[in-house]
Amino acid sequence: MAGIKDNNFKLEKGETILKNETKHKMSGSELADTNKNIHKFIQTLYPNNSSDGFLVLWTKQDMVSTFYTGAEFEKASEEAEYLSNHMDVYFGVGLQKDEPKNGGRGTADTVICIPGLWLDIDIKGPNHKSDNLPPDKESALKLLDSFELEPTLIISTGGGFHVYWLFDEPMDLKDKDDRNKAKELSKRFQKVFINLAATHGWELDNTSDLSRVLRLPGTFNHKQEDDPVPVSLIMQSDNNRYNLEVIEAALNDCDVPDIYPLQPYTGEMIPAGKRNSSLTSIAGSLRAKGYNQEELETALIQKNLFCNPPMEIEEVKGIVKSICRYPKGTSGQVTVIPSTNNCQLTDLGNAERFVDQHIGHIRYNSKWRKWIVWDGKRWTAEYEALVKRKAIATIKSMYLEASGIKHEEDRRKLIQHALNSEREARINGMINLAIVHPGYLFSLKP
């Protein structure tokens, strides 16, 4: 690959190529352009709102998904900009056929359109301490030189790169056969780079699943909580768009040793709707047996291979981090979220959980008839959508709570109650009852 150009700089082999990328607080003019840039990126992937599918936004901190039609891409951009002030914002590369009813983010089997192929390259550093990763940005990008086709887009994520090779037009997946072909193409494409990395002693995550979520340029990476890093588009070449024949020919021409083949799914599979609760339950049981954080991560990442599709590695590590807040070796029981243990399995009980978890951050102002949020300095009026996101997070916390219940029948009842509570009417019931809860009487102080 001779070089990658954009309007600001040229990327050449062996050079320090990211001199324009800096960590900084956005100026007013940059903030004004953020929404426009996010929208432009989404339109680059899906020009002219060309699909009938749903775009998913997903936030890591509360693991909540929201969905937008093609006509709502600009609205999605505005929401991503707002959420990025406090959370890591991801988007589903593949558009979903329908908006999932269970609060999930959709699966590979419900993707109806993909814009191209993609790659996730992590770099050793503060966000990724593994020794089997590229040591720096230049080394990571040299992997791209080994492939015949230049990428269309390169995103700096704050801990590595997301790289895209876009099709000349988005690929519609009309039936199961189309979807299987897309799955195999994505796996084959990523296997090339996984094997290339292995020749250097590096590992790349297999992110080939069609329901993959990746970071949005124009948002922030909050892994280092006190020093968020911009997620930035550092290269775009609209001329680098490819049809399937060209991509297939490039893959056929790759002479890469099969050092690190993708691991196939084996054993009993964990479906999408049960991944979080299943892995959380396993983590709770292992923590009770005395597992430390490193041992839990190893065990859960291995078990994640039996999820269909596998969860994001960062999600798995998030489950481990949550479980490790509690002492190990506690006689088979981890007490999770103790303030909610006496809550009934009713809408009122859900409201009490909601109040316990969020009272320091959001309140209901009866005079204004609005929800308000504490921004660190003052109570301010906030989007109603944020309240619903917090309510959904409360429901998801019940699965974590269930992992600490020793009695099997009690654990089963709480998980079933959490599933029932995912209905929209139950979510609204929780919010409405929280409004009149004594703990939410308005105060001028948090």
SULVEN-V933067 format. One record per residue. OMEGA is omega as a letter, one per 30 degrees, with the letter a starting at -180 (* if undefined). D_FIRST is the distance of its C-alpha to the first C-alpha in whole Angstrom. Layout:
BEGIN
omega:OMEGA d_first:D_FIRST
omega:OMEGA d_first:D_FIRST
END
This chain:
BEGIN
omega:a d_first:0
omega:a d_first:4
omega:a d_first:6
omega:a d_first:8
omega:l d_first:11
omega:a d_first:15
omega:a d_first:18
omega:a d_first:19
omega:l d_first:16
omega:l d_first:12
omega:l d_first:10
omega:l d_first:9
omega:l d_first:8
omega:a d_first:12
omega:l d_first:14
omega:a d_first:16
omega:a d_first:15
omega:a d_first:17
omega:l d_first:20
omega:a d_first:21
omega:a d_first:22
omega:l d_first:25
omega:a d_first:28
omega:l d_first:31
omega:a d_first:34
omega:l d_first:33
omega:l d_first:35
omega:a d_first:37
omega:l d_first:35
omega:l d_first:32
omega:a d_first:34
omega:a d_first:35
omega:a d_first:32
omega:a d_first:31
omega:l d_first:32
omega:a d_first:31
omega:l d_first:27
omega:l d_first:28
omega:l d_first:29
omega:l d_first:26
omega:l d_first:24
omega:l d_first:26
omega:l d_first:26
omega:l d_first:23
omega:a d_first:23
omega:a d_first:26
omega:l d_first:27
omega:l d_first:30
omega:a d_first:32
omega:a d_first:31
omega:l d_first:32
omega:a d_first:36
omega:a d_first:34
omega:l d_first:35
omega:l d_first:32
omega:l d_first:33
omega:a d_first:33
omega:l d_first:34
omega:a d_first:35
omega:a d_first:35
omega:l d_first:38
omega:l d_first:40
omega:l d_first:38
omega:l d_first:39
omega:l d_first:38
omega:a d_first:38
omega:a d_first:37
omega:l d_first:37
omega:l d_first:37
omega:l d_first:34
omega:a d_first:37
omega:a d_first:37
omega:l d_first:33
omega:l d_first:35
omega:l d_first:37
omega:l d_first:35
omega:l d_first:33
omega:a d_first:36
omega:l d_first:37
omega:l d_first:34
omega:a d_first:34
omega:a d_first:38
omega:a d_first:37
omega:l d_first:34
omega:a d_first:37
omega:a d_first:38
omega:l d_first:36
omega:a d_first:32
omega:l d_first:31
omega:l d_first:29
omega:l d_first:29
omega:a d_first:29
omega:l d_first:25
omega:l d_first:27
omega:a d_first:30
omega:a d_first:34
omega:a d_first:36
omega:l d_first:39
omega:a d_first:40
omega:a d_first:41
omega:a d_first:45
omega:l d_first:45
omega:l d_first:43
omega:a d_first:39
omega:l d_first:36
omega:a d_first:36
omega:l d_first:34
omega:a d_first:32
omega:l d_first:34
omega:l d_first:35
omega:a d_first:32
omega:a d_first:32
omega:l d_first:29
omega:a d_first:25
omega:a d_first:22
omega:l d_first:19
omega:a d_first:18
omega:a d_first:17
omega:l d_first:17
omega:a d_first:19
omega:l d_first:18
omega:a d_first:21
omega:l d_first:21
omega:a d_first:24
omega:a d_first:26
omega:a d_first:29
omega:a d_first:28
omega:a d_first:27
omega:a d_first:29
omega:l d_first:28
omega:a d_first:27
omega:l d_first:25
omega:l d_first:22
omega:a d_first:19
omega:a d_first:21
omega:a d_first:19
omega:a d_first:17
omega:l d_first:14
omega:a d_first:14
omega:a d_first:14
omega:l d_first:11
omega:l d_first:9
omega:a d_first:10
omega:a d_first:8
omega:a d_first:5
omega:a d_first:7
omega:a d_first:7
omega:a d_first:7
omega:l d_first:7
omega:l d_first:7
omega:l d_first:10
omega:a d_first:13
omega:l d_first:14
omega:l d_first:14
omega:l d_first:18
omega:a d_first:19
omega:a d_first:22
omega:l d_first:24
omega:a d_first:23
omega:a d_first:20
omega:l d_first:17
omega:a d_first:18
omega:a d_first:15
omega:l d_first:15
omega:a d_first:14
omega:l d_first:17
omega:l d_first:19
omega:l d_first:20
omega:a d_first:23
omega:a d_first:24
omega:l d_first:25
omega:l d_first:29
omega:a d_first:31
omega:a d_first:34
omega:a d_first:36
omega:l d_first:35
omega:l d_first:33
omega:a d_first:31
omega:l d_first:30
omega:l d_first:30
omega:l d_first:27
omega:l d_first:25
omega:a d_first:26
omega:l d_first:25
omega:a d_first:22
omega:l d_first:21
omega:a d_first:22
omega:l d_first:20
omega:a d_first:17
omega:l d_first:18
omega:l d_first:19
omega:a d_first:16
omega:l d_first:15
omega:l d_first:18
omega:l d_first:18
omega:l d_first:15
omega:a d_first:17
omega:l d_first:20
omega:l d_first:19
omega:a d_first:19
omega:a d_first:22
omega:l d_first:21
omega:l d_first:22
omega:l d_first:20
omega:l d_first:23
omega:a d_first:23
omega:a d_first:23
omega:a d_first:23
omega:a d_first:27
omega:l d_first:27
omega:a d_first:29
omega:l d_first:27
omega:l d_first:27
omega:a d_first:25
omega:l d_first:25
omega:l d_first:26
omega:a d_first:24
omega:l d_first:27
omega:a d_first:29
omega:l d_first:30
omega:a d_first:29
omega:a d_first:33
omega:l d_first:32
omega:a d_first:34
omega:a d_first:37
omega:a d_first:38
omega:a d_first:34
omega:a d_first:32
omega:l d_first:29
omega:l d_first:27
omega:a d_first:24
omega:l d_first:22
omega:a d_first:19
omega:l d_first:17
omega:l d_first:14
omega:l d_first:15
omega:a d_first:13
omega:l d_first:16
omega:a d_first:15
omega:l d_first:12
omega:a d_first:15
omega:l d_first:16
omega:a d_first:19
omega:a d_first:20
omega:a d_first:19
omega:l d_first:16
omega:l d_first:15
omega:l d_first:18
omega:l d_first:16
omega:l d_first:13
omega:l d_first:15
omega:a d_first:17
omega:a d_first:14
omega:l d_first:14
omega:a d_first:16
omega:l d_first:16
omega:a d_first:20
omega:a d_first:22
omega:a d_first:23
omega:a d_first:24
omega:l d_first:25
omega:l d_first:26
omega:l d_first:29
omega:l d_first:32
omega:l d_first:34
omega:l d_first:38
omega:a d_first:41
omega:a d_first:43
omega:l d_first:40
omega:a d_first:41
omega:a d_first:40
omega:a d_first:39
omega:a d_first:42
omega:a d_first:43
omega:a d_first:40
omega:a d_first:41
omega:a d_first:45
omega:a d_first:44
omega:l d_first:42
omega:l d_first:44
omega:l d_first:47
omega:a d_first:46
omega:l d_first:44
omega:l d_first:48
omega:a d_first:50
omega:l d_first:47
omega:l d_first:48
omega:l d_first:52
omega:l d_first:52
omega:l d_first:50
omega:l d_first:46
omega:a d_first:45
omega:a d_first:41
omega:l d_first:39
omega:l d_first:41
omega:a d_first:41
omega:a d_first:37
omega:a d_first:37
omega:a d_first:39
omega:l d_first:38
omega:l d_first:35
omega:l d_first:36
omega:a d_first:38
omega:l d_first:35
omega:a d_first:34
omega:l d_first:37
omega:a d_first:37
omega:f d_first:36
omega:l d_first:33
omega:l d_first:32
omega:l d_first:33
omega:l d_first:30
omega:a d_first:30
omega:l d_first:31
omega:l d_first:34
omega:l d_first:35
omega:l d_first:35
omega:l d_first:37
omega:l d_first:40
omega:a d_first:40
omega:l d_first:41
omega:a d_first:43
omega:a d_first:45
omega:l d_first:45
omega:a d_first:47
omega:a d_first:50
omega:l d_first:52
omega:l d_first:51
omega:a d_first:54
omega:l d_first:56
omega:l d_first:58
omega:a d_first:56
omega:l d_first:55
omega:a d_first:53
omega:a d_first:55
omega:l d_first:52
omega:a d_first:53
omega:a d_first:57
omega:a d_first:58
omega:a d_first:57
omega:a d_first:59
omega:a d_first:62
omega:l d_first:61
omega:l d_first:62
omega:a d_first:60
omega:l d_first:60
omega:l d_first:59
omega:l d_first:61
omega:l d_first:60
omega:l d_first:56
omega:l d_first:57
omega:l d_first:59
omega:a d_first:55
omega:a d_first:54
omega:a d_first:56
omega:a d_first:56
omega:a d_first:52
omega:a d_first:51
omega:a d_first:55
omega:a d_first:53
omega:a d_first:50
omega:l d_first:52
omega:l d_first:55
omega:l d_first:57
omega:a d_first:59
omega:l d_first:62
omega:l d_first:63
omega:a d_first:60
omega:a d_first:59
omega:l d_first:56
omega:l d_first:54
omega:a d_first:53
omega:l d_first:50
omega:a d_first:50
omega:a d_first:47
omega:a d_first:48
omega:a d_first:51
omega:l d_first:53
omega:a d_first:53
omega:l d_first:51
omega:a d_first:51
omega:l d_first:48
omega:l d_first:47
omega:a d_first:49
omega:a d_first:45
omega:a d_first:45
omega:l d_first:48
omega:l d_first:47
omega:l d_first:44
omega:l d_first:47
omega:l d_first:49
omega:l d_first:46
omega:l d_first:45
omega:l d_first:49
omega:a d_first:49
omega:l d_first:46
omega:l d_first:48
omega:l d_first:50
omega:l d_first:48
omega:l d_first:48
omega:a d_first:51
omega:a d_first:52
omega:a d_first:50
omega:a d_first:53
omega:a d_first:56
omega:a d_first:57
omega:a d_first:60
omega:a d_first:58
omega:l d_first:60
omega:l d_first:59
omega:l d_first:56
omega:a d_first:55
omega:a d_first:57
omega:l d_first:55
omega:l d_first:52
omega:l d_first:54
omega:l d_first:55
omega:l d_first:52
omega:l d_first:50
omega:a d_first:53
omega:l d_first:53
omega:l d_first:49
omega:a d_first:51
omega:a d_first:51
omega:l d_first:55
omega:l d_first:55
omega:l d_first:52
omega:l d_first:54
omega:l d_first:57
omega:a d_first:56
omega:a d_first:55
omega:l d_first:58
omega:l d_first:60
omega:a d_first:58
omega:a d_first:59
omega:l d_first:63
omega:a d_first:62
omega:a d_first:65
omega:a d_first:62
omega:l d_first:60
omega:a d_first:63
omega:l d_first:61
omega:l d_first:61
omega:l d_first:60
omega:a d_first:59
omega:* d_first:56
END
